[in-house]
Amino acid sequence: MIPLYSDLKLTRVPFVTVALICINIAAFWYQFTGAGSFEQSVKLFGMIPAELFHADYTAGELPRQVTLLTSMFMHGGFLHLGMNMLYLWVFGRNVEDDFGHIGFLVFYLCAGVIATVAFAMAFPASTVPLVGASGAIAGVLGAYFLRFPTSRVYCMLIFIIMVRIIPLPAFFILGLWFFIQIGSCFVHMASPAGAAGMGGVAWISHVAGFVTGLVWTIFVLRSRYHRRRGGRSAW
């Protein structure tokens, strides 16, 4: 089930979403064409939990706090990048439209950092670099889940040799997505590799990002409510 577009109309140009997609693509291009190899760029710009929590462990040249941001723009492959950017495009535009350009950018970066720190806290001794925008985008999905639960999202469903595009309610798609992330997180943590912070997907950062999106949106809505009661317009 691959989301393609939603039925929500935009009231402003989503240039922050477009800029984030462009930066991610440019960063991925740099991973292949920049100094050093693809693996070296992942190690340099990725977030390594052991480096973040242990002062005596140094793997890269960048300050450990900086990698909390740079890791959000690195990816492990074309499929990783492609799926992340597709989800950001489908759901990010409407969240940006709702939050405003600056509000959305701050939210996106904070959700990504929180998701990254959550992974690092779960595996503080791991030396495997964490890369990808998945945590930040999971935050966007959490925000979309609360703000536009009944919107129709047109998805591509693939049944072996048959492909169909059908509209599905956002709460079903994103609720199912979150349920899969939680289930995968438990399964992964139960495995020896997962318990050691190894493996290809940082499920726990997806869960943390989504929850961050939910909580952040609740505070945004609460702030708007109090501003309206006070006679001021919402941001």
Order of alpha helices (4+ residues) and beta strands (2+ residues): beta-alpha-alpha-alpha-alpha-alpha-alpha-alpha-beta-beta-alpha-alpha-alpha
